[in-house]
């Protein structure tokens, strides 16, 4: 039967109007990112407030990126502003008294001599492995008395001319989207070289914040609540020993949506790794902020431990033959929230917010058995942490 063009045209117009209404909003003129982290090293004497003071006296000042890769125990916040109207120009942020950093902090451009956040993903940085040597990787997963079927997965790694060559079938790392800012000279940051004070242990972000600076809307004021604040510290403990199996236990972290644990030790030329994931491989790439939808999805698939989990036993055979106790890392995933400029009552239909704020939080802990306080301080420094990250990337073939 012949079809009238009028209904088809009407349907097309309706579809286009719906698409226009559902299209993503135009990017805000100013975007502020706040990454919040709490880090602990349970069982290490002298690693509390006095340890942080000692680190500061030794020249370790707060710097941008410490929330992503914390070193010393304490609270951290990475704040980055991208202002399209005046990219790279300094700005001020009025902060609540509860943050204990004065009335305001300065957001400044990164100095060119500063190292960028992150690092190489080719697996060659910080390996510290002998050229020409072959190393084995043995990977386990899951909590319980004994390892599950199909474990361990083993593969080899050879270093040739400084490059890592995989042998066998290596495990593919989980794909974790990076939702934080891609820092460039157009961003202004805190902490920065002018920031000389670390965030105190009892500090809080709860309260009113306001941004001021060239090209910023005079109304860029927003409030952060308890759900946006620093998470409590992870009180991670271990009992038992590697030869007979270790049981990990921790406190209930208020605001945590899920947990994840990763451990690593060596046995001769073999690196042994384990994670708390129940559905196969999950490596140190999960020791980072995760978007809320992935936290929910991976908790359902048992990649992550649920918010009500309080213990996990590392199977007996995992670290039975390793040299000493493993290094254990744990993360509690907190909240993430977006705060946009409120819509005025008389706003036009095509109005879009001039600014947006994104806040996300996590709490991490690290057990480093067998190290004294002095050695632990050195191992906890961000530079050493980046070296460890590079080694793990190389072991995973990233």
N, C-alpha and C positions, 0 to 999 in steps of 0.2 A: 504494500500500500504506500502511496506517496506520503511523505512526511513534511508537515508544514515547517518552514524555517523559524517561525516565531517562537514556538515552545523551546526549540533547541537554542535559539539566541537568548531566551530568558534564562534557561538553565545555565548557559555559559556565563551570563552576567552575574547570576547568583553565585556560581562557583568562584568567580573572580573576586566578588565582594567578600565572600567568606574567607578566601585566601588572604585578602588584604587585611582583614580583621585579625586573622590568626598568625600573620607574619611576625617574626621576632622584632621586638622594639629596637629602635635606633640606639646605637651604643651611646652611653652617657658621656657627657663632656668630661667629667672627672670620675675616675675609678680609684677607690682606695681598697687595698688588700691588707688584712690584718691576720697574720698567722700566729697562733698562740700555742706554746708548748711548756710542759712541765717535765723535768728530767730528774731521775734518781739513780743512784748507784748504791743500793742497799748493802750493808755489811762492811762498807769501807770506812774505817775510822778517819776522822779529820777531813771528810769530804763534804761537810755541810757549809754553813756560812763562812767559817774560818778558811776552808779550802778555797772558796771563791775569792775571798780577800787576798789570799796568798797568790792566786792566779793573776789577779789584777795588779798586785805589786810586782809580779814577774813580767809584766808587759802585756798580759792577755786582756785586752779591752773588749767591751761588747761590740759586735759587728753584725751587719745584716747577713742572714743565712744561718745564724745560730739556732733559730727556732726549728729550722728544717733538720739541722745536724747538730744537736746540742752536745756539749762536751762535759763541763762541770755540772754537778747537780744544781737545780734551781729553776727559776721561771724565766721564760724567754718570749719575746714578741718581735716578729719581723713586720714592719709597716712600710708599704710601698704605695706611692701616689703617682698616677698618670693623669696629667691635666692637659687635655687636647688644646685648650686655649693658650696655655703657656708651658709647653713641655720642657722639663728639666729645670724650671725655675723654683727656688726654695719656697717652702710653705711652712706654716706653723699649725700645730695641732694642740688646742686646749684640751687638757686631760683632767679627769677627776682627781681629787686629793688622795683617794684610796690607792692610786697607782704609785704614790710616793716618789714621783720624779719631778716635783714642782708643779707649777700651774700649766706649763706647756712644754712641748718638745719640738725640736726643729727637724724638718724633713729636708735633706740636702742631697745633691747629686753624688753618685759614687765617684771617688777619685780614680783616675785612670790606672794608678799603680795597684789598686785593689784587685784581688783575684775574683773572677766571676763565680756566682753561686753555681754549684753542680760540678761538672767535670766531664772528662772524656768518657764515652761509652764504648770505646773500642777494646776495652779489657787490658790495655797495656800500661795504664798509669798506676803506679804504686804497687806493682805485683811483688817485687822483691824476690823473684824466682830466677834460678840459675839458667842461663841460656843453654839450650841443648838438653835440658833435663826433662824427664817425663814424670808427670804427677797423676795420681788417680783421685777421682772424686767419688765418694760413696754417699748416697742420699736416702734418708728415711723420712717417714711422715706419720703423723697420727699419735694420739695419746693412748696409753694402755700398758699392760704388763709385757706384752710381746708385740713385735712389729707385725703388720698385716701381710697378707699374701702379695707376692710380686716385689717384695723389698729385700735388700736395697736395690736401687738403680745405680749402676756403676758406669763410668766412662773415664777416659784418659785425656790428658792435656799436655801438650809438648810446646816448649818455648823455643822458637827458631828465629834468630836474628831479632829478638825482642818482641816477636809476635806470637800470639797464642794460637795453636792449631789443635782442634778438637779431634778426638778419636772415639769412635763409638757413638751411641745415641745420647746426646746431652739433653737435659730437661729444658724446655722452653720457659723462660720467665713469664709470669703473669703480665698482662698488659694493664698498666696503671696509668690512666690519663692524668696529665699534669694540668691542674686547674689554677695553679698560682700564676703570678705575673712572670712574663719573660723579660727579665730586667734588662734595660737598655739605658743609654745616656739620657733618654727622655723621662725616666723615672726619678723621683726624689725619695729618699729612704731614711728610715730610722731603724736600728742604730746606724751611726755614721762616724767618721773620724772625730767629729766634735762631741760625740756622746761619750762621756767619761763615767757614767753611772750605770751599773747593772740594775735590773729589776729586783727589788727586795723580795725575800721569801714570803712575806705576808701581804704583798701588793695585790690589788684587784683592779680590773678594767671596768667594773660596774659603775655606771654613771653617765654623765653627759660629755660628749666629745664635740669639738667644732674645728673645722678647717678654715684657715684664712690664707690668702695669698693672691697674687696677680691672676686674673682670669677665673677665679673661683666664685661660685655663687655665694652671696652673703648668707644664704640660708643653709649652708652645708653643716647642719648640726644634727646629731643623732645620739641615741641612747643605747648603751649596751646593758644587757641584763645578766642574771646568774648563768643562763645557758650559754652565754658568749665568753664567760670568764675562764681563767686558768683552771684546768682540772686538778683534783688532788693528786698527790704523788702516788705512784705505784709502789707498794710495799711488797716487793717480790722476794720470796724465800725459797730455798731448796733444802731438801732432806734426802738422806741416802747417799750413795756414791756411784760413780760411773760404772764400776764393775758389776753392781747389783741392781742398777736402775735408780733414777733420781725422780723425786716427786717435787713439782713446783707448786707453790701456793701463793695467793695474793689477796689483797683486800678488795672490798667493793669500792670501785672508783665512781663517785657520784657524777652522773652525766655521761658515763661511758656507754657506747652503743654496742661495742664488740671488742674482742681481744685477739691478739695474735702473738705467737712466740717463735723465735728462730734461735738455733744453737749451732755452734761449730767448734770442732777440735781437730787435732792432727794425730796421725799414727804413722810415723816414718814418713814416707813420701805420699801418704794418702790423707786427703782432707775429708773429714766426716761431717756431714750436715744433716740437720733434722728440723722439722717444723711441726707445729701443732695442727696443721691442716689435715682434715680427714678425707679430702677428695683428691689427693695427689699433690703434685709439686706446687709449692708456694715458697718463694725465696725471700731474701732480704729486701727485695723491691717493695714488699708490703709494709716495711718499717717506715711508713710515710703517711701523709694525709691521704684519705680516700674519700671520694664523693659519697654522699649519703645513699644514693641508689645502689652503688657497688657494695657498701657495707651491708645493706639489707639483702641484696642478692647473694653475696658470698656467705653471709650468716646462714641463710636458708640452705645453701649447698654444703655447709659445714667446712668451708674454707677457713672461716673465722670462728672463734669461740663466742658463744652468746654472752650477752651482758650479765647473765646470772652465773656464769662459770667462775669457779674459785680455785680450781686445782687442775693439774694435768701431769700425768706420769710419763716420763720419757722411757720408752721400752728398754729392757735390760740390755739387749744386744747392740744398741746404737753406739754407745761410747765405752763398751766394755774393754776394748783393747787400746784406747787412746792414751796419749801422754798427758796425764792430769785431767782436771775437770774442764768441761767446755765453757766457752764464753756464751752467755745466754742474753738475748735481747728480747724485750717484750714491749708491746704498744697497746694502749687503750685508745680507741677512736672516739673522739668527742663529737661535738655539734658542728654544723656549718649553717650559716645563715646569710641572707642577702638583705640589706636595708637600702631602700631607694628613697629619693626625695618624695615626700608626700604630694599627692596630686591636689592642686588647688581646686576649690569648689567651682570656680568660674573658668577652669581650664578649657581650651579649645579641644576639638576632637582629635587633632593631630598632635596634641601635647605629649612630650616625652620627658622623663626625669633628667635633670641636669647632672645628677651625681648618683653614684651607687657605691655601697660599702659591702665588702665580702669578708666574713669572719669565719675562721675554722680553728679547731683545737684538737690537741692530742696530749697524752701523757705517756712517757717512755721510761723504761728502767733497763739497767744493764748489770748483770752479775759477771764479775771477772775473778773467779776463784784463783787463789795462789799468788795474787799480787799484793804487795804491801801498799800502804797509802801513797808513798812517793811514786812508785811505779804506776799506780792507778791514775794518779794525777796526770802523768805524762801520757798514758794511753788514752786519757779522756780528752786531751786537747783536740780542737777541731781539725788541725792539720793531720794528726794521727788518725782521726776518725775518717777523714777523706781517703787516707791511704788504705785503711781497712775496707772502705767501700769499693775502692778500685780493685783490690784483691778479689773481693767477692764477685764483682762484675766480670773479672777475668775468669774466675772459676766457673761462672755460669755461662760463659761464652757470649757475654753482651758486649 
